[in-house]
């Protein structure tokens, strides 16, 4: 296949996936994704665009303020996906192609244009794609795509009609689902392979595109794009997002209320009267929907503000009931024993300081009901507290500080507010915890910043310590075993000696260094070809995966408690990520081999993703697989199967010592593991 042909094919495949995520015009993701709809949702004419607004307004009028905020939050999260995340998510398509960096950028420009053309509930983010400066380029691209797919003169207008025309996919779906209960509609989201869901997918695939009377199914077959290829990419995008299910259920409710539900009379009309009043049959929620609803407890009306401090006045009995309800909902859904979290939603807070006291009764009730965490959320900030480590009353305090607290000590660009976190246990301020407390910080002013270089920074005695963090949409998430002042910054770290590895490790070194997981050797140098010791890699791995825990202990006789690497070795040993060279020897200064590094990475990933599987045959791709030690074969197989490590000219070279550049690359891939 020629490069030109590949570009056209890949653009169609990726555009379809992008649109399947964008969905119907409600938010950045809608029922279209849940139903398997693909196509670009854009406006054909100004009048069509206006009618689309009217239709969206009808849908939104059925939603509560909380529902609307759910859609806004999800749209913000989706739009915040970084270039690195998009490349990783679209890998099933991109891996088959020969695209230049510029061509990939164009591909994602189209994707983001589609996402940005979708509505928020207040219609504040409506963008008419016809007015896009790239509109002509998109038209030309769609025409080329159509030529490859057997569709004559495919255009933005034709694709719009495919989705929203009088006999388009949306209207056909409304006709198909008319009269279904809200529970049945939600089931399409929760069980995408159900009988009804498969009927929906068949309808979509057999719908015709444009004037060519050519079905979507036929177009995909013509282009040799498989359902598995699209599904894999769609699943990757979904796994990046945290608010998907809640937003999808809100959209299901909107369509149900606006178009699908039927009315039933309350009583037969009284003869001689014109009374035709009716009521709507209350929707029956599924057990999964009930669990989702029970996981959030709205306490916004319990917030009291005095002298610039907002305090939540929780009522013990009500909060304990909320904990019990969550436990009951989990049991009914067959998820008893999972790591449940009750989120206390404080709403929007205008005071700079927020305090959330949790009484001893609430803490004990959480543990009794099997609730692992109590989370607090307000203004986009979420703090998740593992409660099992406490046996008495605790109180969380979060203060939004002035930017100068951080900007006075660095020239790096601030990408969030500055937050000061505090926790008291039985009235005593506590700054370290046995189990890390997770903070989720909303980003701001990120235009022009490289999001892959964003890192949570801790302010310590007037200097910054970079802790890393996982970027999720417009938020960054970081577990912390200590509390202090935190903010998000773009941490650009440049080294003068990495030109020889720039092509394959340059960006990875910069990102891993930005996260504070790997450091230079001084004077602006990285020493990319130097070997890595076992102690050094333990630190890199624990820092990169946010596994630090000061309470971890180790018993190796050759690891001094005062050594810089001791806390990292302790965590790695405690989690089974690393073992000693003998029962009591760690051998911290020995160089690490490629097979050992792959095994440590695999154990770390498995500890965080227990469901991840290993294809033991993955090492058969290496001609020197026989040289891999029996105790390390499973780890290398897992790493190779998930593309965390790759070979060189068909060999893995398991016993070669790993270089710092190789370590940075494998750490980078692990950070982006899905």
N, C-alpha and C positions, 0 to 999 in steps of 0.2 A: 504494500500500500504506500503511495507517495506521501510526502510530508503534507502537501496541501490537502489530500484526501483525509489523512489522519486528523488534521486540524479541524476540518469540517465535521467529521464524525464525532470527535471528542467534544467539540463545542455543543453539539446537539445533546449528547449524553449528559454532559455536565449541566447544561441549561435546564434540561428536564428535571434532573435531580434538584437543582436550585429551586425551580418553581414548585416542585413537590413539597419542599420545605416551606416555601413562602405561602402556598395554599390560597384559600379563598380570601376575599378582601376584608379581613377582620383584624389581622395582626400579622406579624412576620411568619406565622405558622398557623395553618388552619385545618379544617376537615379534609381539604384536598390531600394533604400528606397522609392522613389516617386512612383515606380511602384508596390511596395509591394513585391519585391523579397526578399527571405530569403535564407540563405546558407552561408557557410564560403568561402570567396574569397581568395584562397591561391594557390600557384604555385605547380604543380605536379612534374615537372622535371626541370633540369637546362635549357634545351632547351625551354620548355614551358615558363619558367620564362623569358627567353630572348625575346621570341615572344610577351609576355605580355608587355615588355618594348617598343618594336617596335610599338605595337598597341597604347600604351599610348602616345608615341611620336607623332604619327599621329594625335591623338586627340588634344594634346597640341599645335601643330603647328598652329592651327586655332585661338588660343586665344591671346588676347592682354595682355600686361604686367599687366594692372589693373585687368583683369580677373584672371590671374595666382595668383596675390596677394590675391584676394578674396578666392581662393581655399586654399592657404597657411594659411591664417588667420583662416579659418574655421577648417582646420585640427588641428591647434594649439589649438583652443578652445575646440575641441572634446577630444583631448588627455589630456587636463588639467582637465577633470572631476575628482573630488575627490572621495574617497571611500564612503564618506557619501552621495554624490550626486548620485553615482551609486546605492547604496542600496535603496535610496528613489525612483529612477527612475525604478528600477527593482522590486519594491514592489509587483506589481500584480502577479509576478511569485514567489518571495521569500516568500510571505505571506502564500502560500499553502504548504510550505515545512518545513522539520525538518532538517535544515542544521546547522552544527557547524560553528563557525567563520572561521576555517581553510578551510572548504569546500567552503564557500562563497568567500574567498580570491582566491581559485583556479579557481572558476567560473569567477571572474573578471580578473584574469591573462589571461585566454583564450580570454575574450572580448578585453582586451588591446592589446594582441598579434595580433588579427585580425585588429584592428584599426591601429596599427603601421606597418602592412604589406602593407598598401595602399600607393599610390604614391603622391608626390607633383609634381607640373608642371615641376620642374627641375630635377626630379627623385632623389633628394638628400636623400630622406628618405625611399628609397626602402629597404625592408627587406624580404629576402627569408625565408618564414616560415619553409621550409624544414631544414634550418640551425639553427632553434631555439633550445635552450637547453631543451625546454619542448616538442619538437616534438614527441618523443616516447610516452609521457604521453597523448598528444592530440590524437595520433593514437589509443592508447588503449581505450581512452574515446569514440572516435567516433565509434569504433567497438562495444562497449557496447550499445551505443545509437542506433546503427543500429539494434542490436538484439531486442531491445524493439520496434523499429519502423517497423520491417519487412523487413529491408534492409540487405542483406548478405554482410559481410565484408566491412562495410562502412569505408571509409578512407579519409584522406586529399585529395588524388588523385581523388577519386570518387566525392567528393564535388566540387573540381576544375572543373572536367568535366561537372558536373551539371550546373555550371555557364558559363564556358568559352569554353567548348568543341565545336567540329564542329557542333553539333546539340544542343548546350547548350542554356540556357536561353538568354544570350546576343545576339547570332545570331538569335534566333527566334524573339526576340523583334525588331531587326534591320529589319528583313523581314516584320514583321507586320507593322512597322511604316514608311517604305520606302515610300517616296513621300509625307508624311505629312509635313505641313508647320511648321516653327519654332513656330508660334503662337499656333498651335495645340499641339505641343510637350510641350510648356510651360503650356498649359492648364491642362496637366496631373499633373503638380506640384500644380497649383493653385486650381484645382477642382479634387481631388483624387477619387471622386465618380461619375465622368462623365461616359458616355457610353463607350468611348474609354478606359478610365482608368480601367473599369471593365473587358473589353476584355483582357487587359494586365494582370490583376490579375488572370483571368481564365487560360490564357496561362501558367503562372508561376506555379499555383497550379497543373495543369495537366501534367507538365513536369516530366519526370522520373528521379529517383535517382539511379545512379550506375547500376551495372549489374543485379540487382534484378528486373528491369523493374517495379518498384514500384513508384507510383506518390507521389509528395509532399503532395497532398491532402490526400491520403490514409495514409501516414505516420503520419500526424498530427491527423487524426481520430483515428489511432491505439493508439496513445499516449494520447488521450483525451485532446489535446491542442486546445483550441478554437481560432478562429480569433480575438475574442474580447480580449482575454488574451494577445495575441501578440500585437494587436493594442494599447491597453492601455499602455503597456510598451514602445512601440515605441513613442507614443504621449508624455509620460513622458520625455523621452530623448530629444525629439524635443523641449519641452517647456523649457528645461534647457539652450538651445542654442540661440544665438542672430543672428548669420550670416547664418542660415540655408537656408532661401529663396533665398538670393543673390547667395550663392554657387550653389544651385540647378539650378537656371536659367542659370548660367555660364555653368554648365555641360550639360544642355539641348542644349545650343548653340553649344557646342563642338561636341556633337553627331550629331546634325543637319548638321553642316558644314562638318564633316568628313565622314558620312555614309548615311545620309537620304535625303539631298536636291537633287533636280533635276535641270538640266540646261535647259534654253530656249534660242533659237537663237535670236540674236539682229535683224537680217534681213535675209531673205532667201539668201542662198549662191549664189553669182554671177556666172552665167554659164561660164564655161571655167576657173574658178579659183579654187584653193584648200582652199579658206578661209572658215574655219569652226568655226570662233570665236563665243563665246556665252557669255552671262552674266547670273548671278544668280538673280532670282527674289528676290527683297529685302524682308526680313521678315517683317511681320506685327505684331507689338507688341500689346499685350493686354493692357487694361487700367491699370491693376495692375503693369505690367512691366514698363509702362511709368511712373507711380507714383514712383516706386523704383528708376528708373534712374533719375528722377527730384529731388529726395531727396538729391542727392550728387552733389556738385559744385566743380569741380577740379580747384583749384587756385594755384597749385604748380608752375606754370610759373610766378606767380606774386610775388614770394618770393625773396626778395633781402637781401643779407648778407653783413653787414658792421661792422667791428671790433667785430666779434664774436656775433653779434645780427642779427637774421633773422626777417625781417619785411614784412608782407603781404601788398602789395600796391593794395588794392581793388579799382576797378573802380565802382563808385556808380551806374551808369546806368546798367552795366552788372550784378551786384549783385542784384539790384532791379528786373531786368528781371528774374533772377534765382528764386527769391522769388515768382514772379507772375506766372512763369511756374509751380512751385510746387503747388501753390494754384489751378491753372487750372487743373493740373493732378489729384489732390485730388477730385475736383468737378466731373471730368469725371468718376472717379472710385467710386463715391458715398460716399466719405469719407470726404466731406466738413464739417468743424466744429470739426474734430478730432484734437488731439494735434500733429500738424505737426512739423517736425524738418528739417531745411535745414542744411546739414553738409558741412562745408568748408574743403575740403581735401587738406592739405598742402604738402602731400607726405613725403619723407624722409628729415629730417633737420639735418645738421651736427653741426650747431651753438648751443652753450649751452643755449642761451636765444632766445625765440620766442615771438614776439609781433604781435597781431592781432587787429588793430583799426577798429571799426565799427562806421561809421559816423551817425549823427543824422538822415540823410535821409534814411539810411539803416535800422536803428532801427524802425523808423516810418513806413517804407514800410513793414517790417515784421508784425507789428501789424495790419496795414491796410489790408494785405492779409490773415490775420488769421493764421500766422505762430507763433506757441507758443514758439519755441526755435531756436536758432542758435547755432550749435555745431562746434567745431574746433577739427580736428584730425590730428595728425602727430606722427610718430615713435611709434605708438601703443597707445599713450595718446589721450584721448578724453575728452573735456570739454564742457558740454551742458549748455547753458545759457538761462534761461527763460527771454524773452525780454520785457514782458509786464510791468515789474517793473521799466523800464527805459524810460525816455522821452528825452534823449539827447545822445551825443556821448559817447561811452564806448571803452575801450581798455583792452584786456586780455594780460597778460604777464605770461609766464611759463619759469622758469629757471631750468635746470637740475644741481643740486648742487653736490658737492663731497660727497661720502658716509660718510666721517668723521663728517659731520654735525650731523648725527644721531649716528653713531657707537661710537662717543666720549662720549655719554651720556648713553649708554646701552650696555649690553652684549648679548641682544637678537639678533637673526639672521635676517639680512636684506633680504627681498625677493623682492625688487624692487629698482629702482633708487630713489634718493631723489629729490623731486620737490618742488620748491617755486612758489606759485601761487599768482598773484596780479591782481587787477582790478581797473581801474580808471574810474570815471564817470565825464565827462566834464573836464577832466584833473586833477581831485582830487582823490587821492588814497582812495579806499573804501574797508574795510575788512569785513563788515557784509552786509547781503542781506535779503530782505523781503521774497523772494522765493529762496530756496536753489539752488545752482549751483552744478551740478553733475560732479564728476571727475571719469574717468575710467582709471585705471593705469595698465600697463602691468607688469606681474610678471617676475622674473628672479632668477636663482640660487635656485630653489625650491626643488631640489633633496634631499631626506632624510627629508624634512620638512613635518609636519602634516598640510595639507592645510586647514583643518577645524579650525585650530588655527591661521590662518593668519588674521591680522587686520590692517586697516589703522590707523596710528598713527600721531597725530598732535604734532609738536614741539612747546612748550610754555615755554618761559623763561628757556631753558636748560633742561626741563623734557618732558616726553612723555605722551600724553593723548590718550587713545585708543578709536577709534570711531566706530569700527566694519567694515562694508562693506559686500557686497554680492559677493561671488565668482562665476564668470562666465567663465568657461574654464581657460585660462591663463591670466585672468584679474580679478581685483576686482573693484567693483563699489560702490561709496559712495556719497550721496548728502551732501553738506556742506553749512551751512548758514554763515560761516566765512572762510576767506582765511588765509593761513599761509604756513609753510613748512610741507609737508606730505611725508610719506613713508609707505611701507607695511612691517610688521615684523611678525615672528612667536612668538606669545605671550603665552608662557607657564605659566599658573597660577596653582599652586599646593596648596591644603588645607590639613591640617593634621587631620581633624575631619569628613571626609565624608565616612569612611569605612562602616558605617551602611547603607548607601544608594548607595554605589558604584555600585551595580549590576544593578540598574534601573535609577540612576541619575548621576553617576560619570562622565561619558563622557560629558553629557549635561551641568553639572555645569562648567566643564573645558572650554567648547566651549563658553558658554554664558559669562563667566568671561573674556575669551580671547578677546571677542568683546567689552568689556567695558560696557556691559549692566547690569551686576550684580557684586557686590563687596563683599569682605569678611568683617568680623567684627573686623579685627585686629589680629595681632600676628599669621598670617597664618591660621586662622580659618574661617569657612564658616557659622557655626551654621545652618545646614541643616534642623533641626526640629523646628526651631523658626518660629513664625508666621510672616506674611507679612502684613504691613500696606497698606492702600489705596495709600498713598503718595509714598511709596517704589515701589509698583507695577506700578504706573504711570511712574516713572522714568525708571524702567526696560523695560517697553513696548515701550516707546518713543525712548529710546536709541537703543534697539534691532532692531527696524524697521526703524531707520534712519529718524525719523520724527521731529527732533529738529528744532525749529524755534524761534529765539530770539524775533521776532516781535509779536508773539502771546500774547494775553492778557486774563486775567481772572478777574472775579468780585466777587469771594467768599470772604465773610467778615472774614473767619477764615484762609485765606491763605495770609500771609504777603508777600509783594513783595520781601523782602529780604530773605525769606526762601529758603533753598537749593532745595526744590522740586517745587517751584513756576513756573519756566519755563516749567517744564514737565506737571504739572497740567494744565497750560494755553494751551499748544498744545493739550492735550487730550480733554479738554473741547471744544476748538475751532473746533476740528474735530468730535465732538459728540461721542468720544470714551468712555468718562466717564461723568457721571452726578453727581450732588451734592446730598447729603442726603435730602436737601430741596432747595428752590429757591436760597438761598444765603449762604448755608453752605456745605462745602465739607467734613468735618470730616477727615482730613488727617491722624490722628494718630489711627483711628479705624482699626481693623484687617479686612482683605478682605476675603470673603467666596469663596468657590470653584465655586459657580454659578456666583458670581460677576466677578471673574477672567475670567471665560469662556466667559462671555458676553463682557467684555472689549476686550479680544482677538478677538472675532468674529467681533466686530465693527471696530477694527483696520484693520483686514484683508479685510473686505468688503470695507473700505474706499480706500484701495489700489487695490482691485480687484472687481470693481463694478459688473462684470458679474458672480461672484461666487454666487451659489444658495444654498438654505437651504431646506433640507428634514425634514419637521417638525415632521415626525414620528420617527426620529432618537432617540428621548428621550424615546421611548417606550421600549427600551432595558433595561432601568433602572427600577427596581422594586419600587424605591422610587420617581419616576418622579412626582408624585402628590405633593411632597414637594417643588418642584421648583416654585418659585414665578412667577406669570403670566407675570410680566414685564421682567423676565429673561429667559423665556422658549425658545424664539426664538434664543437667543444667545447661550444657552446651546445646543440646537438642531444643530445649525450650527457647533459649535465646535466638537460635538460628530460625526456628519455626516462626517466631514473632518479629523477625528482622531487627533484633536488638544487636546482633553481630552478623557480619558477613565475612566471607572468605576472600582469598586473593589468588586469582588464577586457578580456581578449583580446590585450593587447599585452605585449611583453617589455621595451620601452624599453632597447635594448641600449647606447645611447650615454649614458644617464644615469649620473651618478657614483653609486657605491654608498655607502650610509650604514653607520655602524658597527653599527646594529641589523640591517641586511640581511646584513652580513658575519657576524655572530654566528649568524643563522639558517642560512645556507648552510654554515657550519662545523659547526654542530650536526647538520645532515642528513648531512654527510659523515662525521662520527664514527660515525653509526649506519647507514652504508651497508652493505648486505648483498649 
